[in-house]
Amino acid sequence: MDKVDTQSLLLQMQALSAQAQNKPQDISAASSADAAGFGQMLQESLAAVNSQAQQTEQMREALVTGDPSADLTEVMLQAQKASLSFEAMTQVRNKLVEAYKDVMNMPI
């Protein structure tokens, strides 16, 4: 059951925001477990978005081929869920790219 839980995502973003407002820490003190955890979280989120897109496509195919179990409203709801998930992931990517650019442009 790959599903992006918006409430937990919002809570994680708020926790990260609170951490970012704290005093800067030594960069070398960051553990590789934290980096791996963040990377794992991103991979899981991408997999969830991809899964929703694939499920939407399967439901659309079933509707188009005349499968009696395919319901138009369910297909439309799934399509909207997939669209929102993709938009959210795109916004996260844009913020990551923006943060990377900001860090790279910082004077040493």
C-alpha positions as CSV (number, residue, x, y, z in Angstrom):
1,M,0.0,0.0,0.0
2,D,2.2,2.8,-1.3
3,K,0.4,6.0,-0.4
4,V,1.6,9.5,0.2
5,D,0.1,10.6,3.6
6,T,-0.2,14.4,3.3
7,Q,-0.6,14.9,7.1
8,S,2.6,13.0,7.9
9,L,4.4,14.8,5.1
10,L,3.3,18.2,6.5
11,L,4.4,17.2,10.0
12,Q,7.8,16.1,8.6
13,M,8.2,19.4,6.7
14,Q,7.3,21.4,9.9
15,A,9.8,19.4,11.9
16,L,12.5,20.1,9.3
17,S,11.6,23.8,9.2
18,A,12.0,23.9,13.0
19,Q,15.3,22.2,12.8
20,A,16.5,24.6,10.1
21,Q,15.8,27.6,12.3
22,N,18.1,26.3,15.1
23,K,21.7,27.3,15.3
24,P,23.9,26.0,12.5
25,Q,25.7,22.8,13.4
26,D,29.1,21.5,12.3
27,I,28.5,20.0,8.8
28,S,30.9,17.1,9.6
29,A,28.7,16.2,12.6
30,A,25.9,15.1,10.3
31,S,25.6,11.4,10.4
32,S,25.4,9.2,7.3
33,A,22.3,7.6,8.8
34,D,20.5,10.9,8.6
35,A,21.5,11.3,5.0
36,A,20.5,7.7,4.2
37,G,17.2,8.3,6.0
38,F,16.5,11.4,3.9
39,G,17.5,9.6,0.7
40,Q,15.3,6.7,1.6
41,M,12.4,8.9,2.3
42,L,12.8,10.6,-1.1
43,Q,13.0,7.2,-2.8
44,E,9.9,5.9,-1.1
45,S,8.0,9.1,-2.0
46,L,9.0,8.8,-5.6
47,A,8.0,5.1,-5.6
48,A,4.6,6.1,-4.1
49,V,4.0,8.7,-6.8
50,N,5.0,6.3,-9.5
51,S,2.7,3.6,-8.1
52,Q,-0.2,6.0,-8.1
53,A,0.4,6.9,-11.7
54,Q,0.6,3.3,-12.7
55,Q,-2.6,2.5,-10.8
56,T,-4.3,5.4,-12.5
57,E,-3.2,4.1,-15.9
58,Q,-4.4,0.6,-15.1
59,M,-7.8,1.9,-14.0
60,R,-8.1,4.1,-17.2
61,E,-7.3,1.1,-19.4
62,A,-9.9,-1.0,-17.6
63,L,-12.5,1.8,-18.1
64,V,-11.7,2.2,-21.8
65,T,-11.8,-1.5,-22.5
66,G,-15.2,-1.8,-20.9
67,D,-14.4,-3.7,-17.8
68,P,-17.7,-3.8,-15.8
69,S,-15.8,-3.4,-12.5
70,A,-14.3,-0.1,-13.6
71,D,-16.2,2.9,-12.2
72,L,-15.7,6.3,-13.8
73,T,-15.8,8.2,-10.5
74,E,-13.1,6.0,-9.0
75,V,-11.0,6.5,-12.1
76,M,-11.4,10.2,-11.9
77,L,-10.6,10.3,-8.1
78,Q,-7.5,8.2,-8.6
79,A,-6.4,10.4,-11.5
80,Q,-6.7,13.5,-9.2
81,K,-4.8,11.8,-6.4
82,A,-2.0,10.9,-8.8
83,S,-2.0,14.4,-10.2
84,L,-1.8,16.0,-6.7
85,S,1.0,13.6,-5.7
86,F,3.0,14.5,-8.8
87,E,2.5,18.2,-8.2
88,A,3.6,17.9,-4.6
89,M,6.7,15.9,-5.6
90,T,7.5,18.5,-8.3
91,Q,7.3,21.3,-5.6
92,V,9.6,19.3,-3.3
93,R,12.1,18.9,-6.2
94,N,11.9,22.6,-7.0
95,K,12.6,23.5,-3.3
96,L,15.5,21.0,-3.2
97,V,17.0,22.5,-6.3
98,E,16.5,26.0,-5.0
99,A,18.2,25.1,-1.7
100,Y,21.1,23.5,-3.5
101,K,21.6,26.6,-5.6
102,D,21.5,28.8,-2.5
103,V,24.1,26.6,-0.7
104,M,26.3,26.6,-3.8
105,N,26.2,30.4,-4.1
106,M,27.1,31.0,-0.4
107,P,30.4,32.7,0.1
108,I,33.0,30.7,1.9
